[in-house]
Structure formats: structure tokens, C-alpha cells
Amino acid sequence: MTENYNRRIGELDGQIATLALRGDRLATGRLAAFLLLVLAVVVSIDRASPLWLGLAVATLGLFVCVLLADLRNRSRLERARTLRAMLHNEVQTLLLAPGAYYNGSAFKDGEHPISEDMDLFGAHSLFAYVNRCATGVGNLALANWLRMGSTPEQTGQRQQAVAELDAAWCEAFRCELFGRRIHDFASQHLPEIRNTTQPAAWYRYLLWGSRGVLLLSVAGVVAGGSALLLLLPIVVNTLVEIRTGRFSRQVRQQLEGREAILNEYARILSFLEKGQWQSPLLQSLQDAIAGQQGALPAIRQLRSLSLKLEYTLNMVMKVLLNTFFLWDLAICLRISGWFDRHAASTARWFEVAGMLEALVSLSVVQHNHPQWCWPVLQQGGFHLAARQLGHPLIDPAQRVCNDYAIDGQRFVHIVTGSNMAGKSTFLRSVGVNIILAQAGTVVCAQHMELSHFRIMSYLTITDSLAEHTSTFYREIKRLKKILHSARHDNNVLLLLDEMLRGTNSADKARGSMAITRELIRCHVPAIIATHNLELAAMEKEFPQAIANFFFDISISAEQQMQFDYKLKPGVCNTFNASLLLREIGIDIDP
């Protein structure tokens, strides 16, 4: 895909250069047309000739045409530049460089069962690789889909929706929002629309009463009365405006910024509204904003009221409109009524917009990786099988993929191997692809089948100065949480890497074996990476529950380590700690 994106970037560079040159020419033409217009107007006024008047009208038409052409060219130029930046971001992301979208650092949670171990959030994370959401609600929706899993029904619905979103539609959608994407979730979180200003019930009576006074005064003047009658509505309306001015100011304050937020989300929802969708999820999202009381008609109504309220920003118009018509009060009452009717619905509108952005993000994954596969969802029992499964965040030129399967038979897999042989990366490859599958998009494999289950991991454990706890104690706490969860619901896959590393080798071996026996007793599927060959020897004790796999290492005649990162059945018998120590000048066999 990088070749395709780079080719399109080259084409856009040519378009941008052409549009920029055309813009310079149109700017010159606009100036020339304006000067001609001024000249024609001056001469036509001086000579009062129909010919020159016609020429002035013609030059006005020319100026307007050039102006409109310039505006269209600027719009095309801006879109071309935005699209180029967006495609360049895709190239950077595919090359595993930091992208332009938010990386999800605010969603980091050290207590989450998989977040830290699977590198879900932060720089160089799965979220950063997948995310194409511009808004706070979009980022939150995608983060929740990655960290919270889903039901089988939700996964199936998302798969259908993601598959239906074609590349051109997603590109147009993202281009509309690319320049307004958030950069900090903490400060650009979720918009909140609430009705915080309630008018007094008698304000409406004041409004209607003032209109009655105005009509009676005008009728009196028309009937032959004194023009001084018009002073009556002026005095009445001035007093009413003073009395209700605080309410009008509060409504203006409530509207400030919120109208812009709603218009921003209306751009997202308009894409959804215009689509002819087949997938149930997209249809349900479309239904949630449809109808006369739906999101887009309501937002357009608020936009119209906001524009009308802006009329009185001009001092002259403010005096005229408020003196005779109580314009601010009338519009503010309608705006307050809008918030009464729709404020509670805006949360759902934002949720729909966020879900659509999250679906688009997942769809971009499948567009960028046509060689990846759609996971096949299985029902009934525990099942996971994959061909050529790899880690999506490893450079394809260096990625080594493996075939792997685990089911209800021999459900505890012990993976041995030397340092740097690929054990931890394999655990992460399994976990990350399950996360992608359950989120509803393609996975980094040739083929993958899986049932619905949770995953919990134990890979990265550190001490905590803030909690005054050692690495070993934090390991114990994590294992306690994992075992407690697994005992209550064994429909889970545990990914465990070198259990109890914070204690001595004897306790580590005994403790790891005890935990493994507990997993077998509770029938909890697990993949356990370890250097501990005593764990691997448990296959003789539990041949119906344990299967051994390993990552091999070969050592050349020059004592150089060579890794193939291929998963093989059996137990590793080649380790490399002595070679690694020798590389830093320590020989354990002097």
C-alpha cells in the first residue's frame, strides 16, 4: 500500500502546483476585474450613459465570476493539501513511524488485564496504529472497543459494518475531519450539551404583551393618532429588555462554543445520513439520527437561531430590533426551548458520531492490509487456530509468522526457548490479533478462527515506588486477580510470561508448577512462556492437558546466535545466557 499512497502523493503534488499557479492568476484577475469595475462605475456615474452603465454591470458580473472561481480554486487547493497530508500520514503509519492522530496515552491503565502487556495505548501502540478518529468521542469509542472486548453479536455486526465502508467513502470522511483532529484527549474530551438556563414562565407573556402594545400603537397611529404613541412600545420594550437582559446574556453564554461543536459533529453525521447502508449496525446508527426530530434537522435549526441572534451584534440593529421587537428575548426563548427538547439527545448523537469514526478506523486497517484475513467467528467451546499469524506492529520485512492452534484438548501450552528467541513476541502476537478480531476488523494472518473468550495477560510486571511494593508482590497481586477471574469464568485465554520472576529459582519453580496445576484443575486455557524446564516436564504428569512448544536457537561455528523465530512442538534444549554474558565481557566458564 505504501507504493500506492506514494504514487497518489506524487499526483497530488502536481495538482497542488497547478492549483497554486491558477490561484496566483485568479488573484491577479480578481484585482484587474475590481479595478475595471471601479473604473466603469466612476465613468458611468460621470457620463450617465446607458452604455457605460451596462459596462459597469458587465464588469460587476466579471468580478463576481472571477471571485467565485478563486473561491472554488482555494477550496480545491485546501482539500488537495489536506488529502496529501492524510496520505503521507498513512505512509508514515505503515512504516511504523509516529502518525498524526492521537496515540491514546490518556487511556493507559497499569491495572487493566491486558492494556500494558499488549501495548494498547501510547507511542508505538496498537491504538496509535489503528486510530483515525478526529474527535474525542471517536477516540473513546475505539479505545473501549480495543480494551473492553465485545460480545459475539457486537463483533459480528462490526465486521459487517467495517467491510461495507469502502475506501473512497472513508477517505472523503476522514479528509473532512483531518484538519480538526484532537491532539490531547485530556483537554479535548467529550462535548457536553445541557440546558443550564431556564426562563421565567412569565417571560413569554412579556414578549406577547410587548407585541400587543406595538400593534395597538401602530394601529393608533394608522387610525390618525399621534406618532407619540410609538413611544409607548419603545418605553415598554426597553424596560422589558432591562428586566430580561440577564436571561439573554446567559443563553448567549450557553450557546457560545456549543453551536460550533454541534456543527462539527453534524459534518460527521451528514456522511452517515446520506449513505445507503446494508449492515445492521450502520442502519441502526443511521436510524438513531434520522427523522424530523433527528440530529441534523435539530442542529440546522440551532444554527439558524444562532445566526438570527448575531443580528444584534451590530449596535444599530440591536437598538432597532430590541426596541421594537424584543429580538434578543424572542430568539433566546426559542434557543432555550431547543435545549429543552434536544439537550438530552445530543449525548446519543455524539455516541453515534464516535462509533462511526471508530468503524472508519477499523475499516482503514482492512484497506491498508488487503493481505490480512477476516477472522472466522466460531460458536460453542473454546477454539483458536491461525495460519501464518504475525504481530501487526513488526515491520513486514522482519515479521516471522507462525501457525498455531489451541482448543479444549491439551489446553495449557508451555513455550520454552532461550532469551530473545521470540516467546514474548509470540504471546503478544496472539493477544493483539485476538483484540483486533474482537474489535471487528482484519487480523495479521492468512487464516484465523476463534470462539468468543476473554484474554488476560501477565507479561510486564514492575515494582512501584508509589505503592511501596516490590516486583514480586505486584506479581502476586496480578496472579491473584487472574486466578480469581479464571476460577469464576474459565472462558478465558491466559498469556503468561515467566511467572514469579521476582523470587529465587526454587520458589519460582514450585510456585509456577502449583499455578499450572490450578489452571489445569479449573480447565483454564493458557499459553505459558518460560525458561523453566520443570514446567515443560509436567507434560508427562498431565499428557491430556499440557502440550510443549519451543523457539529454537542455532549457534554458528563462530559462536554467533541465529534465531528463526519459528514455533516448533517439543522442548527447547539450547539456551544462550552464557553467550550473551560473554558479549559483555563476562565468561561464566573461565
JOGIRA-V289628 format. One line per field, one symbol per residue. ss: DSSP state (@ for helix, = for strand, . for the rest). psi: psi as a letter, one per 20 degrees, with the letter a starting at -180 (. if undefined). burial: I if it has 24 or more other C-alpha atoms within 12 Angstrom, else O. A space follows every 50 residues. Layout:
ss=???
psi=???
burial=???
This chain:
ss=.@@@@@@@@@@@@@@@@@@@@@@@@@@@@@@@@@@@@@@@@@@@@@@..@ @@@@@@@@@@@@@@@@@@@@@@@@@@@@@@@@@@@@@@@@@@@@...... ....@@@..................@@@@@.....@@@@@@@@@@@@@.. .@@@@@@@@@@@@@..@@@@@@@@@@@@@@.................... ..@@@@@@@@@@@@@@@@@@@@....@@@@@@@@@@@@@@@@@@@@@@@@ @@@@@..@@@@@@@@@@@@@@@@@.....@@@@@@@@@......@@@@@@ @@@@@@@@@@@@@.@@@@@@@@@@@.@@@@@@@@@@@@@@@@@@@@@@@@ @@@@@@@@@@@@@@@@@@....=..==.....=======........... .======....======.....@@@@@@@@@@@@@@@@@...=...==== ...=====.....=....=.@@@@@@@@@@@@@@@@@@...======... ....@@@@@@@@@@@@@@@@@....=====..@@@@@@@......===== =====.....=========.......@@@@@@@.......
psi=hhggghghggghgggggghgghggghgghggghgghggggggghhgilph ghghhggghghgggghgghgggggghgggghghghghhhgggghjkqpai rpjkhijpoiiqiigghjlhqaqkrgghhhpkphrghgggggghhhiiar rhgggggggggghhorggghggghhhigikqqiohhilcpqpoqoiopqq hihhhgghghhgggghgghgghijrqiihihghggghggghhhjhggghh ggghhphhgggghghhgghhgghiqnqhqhghghgghijrrhjagghghh ghgghghhhihjhpgghgggghghjlgggghhhhghhghghighhhghgh gggghgggggghhhghhimiirqpqppqqorppppqplprpijpphhipp qqqqqpbhpmiopporrrpjijghhgghggghhgggghhkarqmrhqppq aprrqqrngoprrohhilqrgghhgggghggghgghhhojmqppopomql ijarhghgggghhggghhhghilopqoopqioihghiihhhmhihpqprq prqqprhjkppppikppqqappjprjghghhhhjjooim.
burial=OOOOIOOOIOOIOOIIOOIIOIIOOIOOIIOOIIOIIOOIIOOOOOOOOO OOOOIIOOIIOIIOOIIOOIOOIIOOIIIIIIIIIIIIIIIOIIOOOIII IIIIIIIIOIOIIIIIIIIIIIIIIIIIIIIIIIIIIIIIIIIIIIIIII OIOIIIIIIIIIIIIIOOOIIOIIIIIIIIIIIOIOOOIIIIIOIOIIIO OOIOOIIOOIIOIIOOIIOOOOOOOOOOOIOIIIOIIIOIIOOIIOIIIO IIOIIOOIIOIIIIIIIIIIIIIOOOOOOOIIIOIIIIIOOOOIIIOIII IIIOIIOIIOOIOOOOOOOOIIIIIIIIIIIIIIIIIIIOOIIOIIOIII IIIIIIIIIIIIIIIIIIIOOIIIIIIOOOOIIIIIIIIIIIIIOOOOOI IIIIIIIIOIIIIIIIIIIOIIIIIIIIIIIIIIIIIIIIIIIIIIIIII IIIIIIIIIIIIOOOOOOOOOIOIIIOIIOOIIOIIOOOIIIIIIIIIII IIOOOOOIIOIIIOIIIIIIOIIIIIIIIIIIIIIIIIIOOIOOIIIIII IIIOOOOOOOIIIOIIIIOOIIOIIIOOIOOOOOOOOOOO
